[in-house]
């Protein structure tokens, strides 16, 4: 995917700064200390190592999609401690230009537009990484939804999962009510 570069400022004669770009990777199954969720999911997607949430770290800030586009202190988001941090390269794009990009992306990455398989945190970090560095995020993260949806059990579970996540978007504070609506 290419991104509109209309807001990238013309090059100046001043030396440009280079900023490291990293991907913080969180395993959402880590909250299940018994490991039950991960074992169940490995029955659906053999070799599954985790359910990945990601945040892009640049300019000393972590940007992530969690009910909207948010930012915070790297490694201190609501998703716990990163399992790993992946070096994605460097960028010469200034913070102001990236902030304009994030502002533009807020229309795509809203709570109502969230989709576990087609528009999630990893889609945002992939868009941001490609904008900043020209490089995608690692495929073991970006390919996970496809691996799940192409498995026989994934095909069977997809309607229920989509219904649950749509209900979550409508009322994220009422998890029990959302569960009752799909059961």
Long-range contacts (C-beta under 8 A, 24 or more apart in sequence): 1-127, 1-130, 3-101, 3-127, 3-130, 3-131, 4-104, 7-97, 7-100, 7-101, 7-104, 8-93, 8-97, 9-94, 9-97, 16-92, 17-92, 17-94, 18-90, 18-91, 18-92, 19-58, 19-59, 19-90, 19-91, 19-92, 19-93, 19-95, 20-58, 20-87, 20-89, 20-90, 21-56, 21-57, 21-58, 21-87, 21-88, 21-89, 21-90, 21-91, 21-129, 21-132, 21-133, 22-56, 22-57, 22-58, 22-74, 22-85, 22-86, 22-87, 22-88, 23-54, 23-55, 23-56, 23-57, 23-85, 23-86, 23-88, 23-125, 23-129, 23-137, 23-138, 23-141, 24-54, 24-55, 24-56, 24-57, 24-62, 24-74, 24-75, 24-77, 24-82, 24-85, 25-52, 25-53, 25-54, 25-82, 25-83, 25-84, 25-85, 25-86, 25-141, 26-52, 26-53, 26-54, 26-55, 26-77, 26-79, 26-80, 26-81, 26-82, 26-83, 27-51, 27-52, 27-83, 28-52, 28-53, 28-79, 30-80, 30-83, 31-80, 43-153, 44-148, 44-151, 44-153, 44-154, 44-157, 45-144, 45-147, 45-148, 45-151, 45-154, 48-144, 48-147, 49-140, 50-83, 51-144, 52-122, 52-141, 52-144, 53-79, 53-121, 53-122, 54-121, 54-122, 54-125, 54-137, 54-141, 55-79, 55-82, 55-121, 55-125, 56-88, 56-124, 56-125, 56-128, 56-129, 56-132, 57-85, 58-91, 58-95, 58-98, 58-132, 59-95, 59-98, 63-102, 63-124, 63-125, 63-128, 64-121, 64-124, 64-125, 65-109, 65-114, 65-120, 65-121, 65-123, 65-124, 65-125, 66-121, 67-111, 67-114, 67-172, 68-106, 68-109, 68-110, 68-111, 69-102, 69-105, 69-106, 69-109, 69-124, 86-137, 86-138, 88-129, 88-132, 88-133, 88-135, 88-137, 89-132, 89-133, 89-134, 89-135, 90-133, 91-132, 91-133, 93-131, 93-132, 98-128, 98-131, 98-132, 101-128, 101-131, 102-128, 111-169, 111-172, 112-169, 114-165, 114-168, 114-169, 115-162, 115-165, 116-145, 116-161, 116-162, 116-165, 117-145, 117-148, 117-149, 117-158, 117-162, 118-145, 120-145
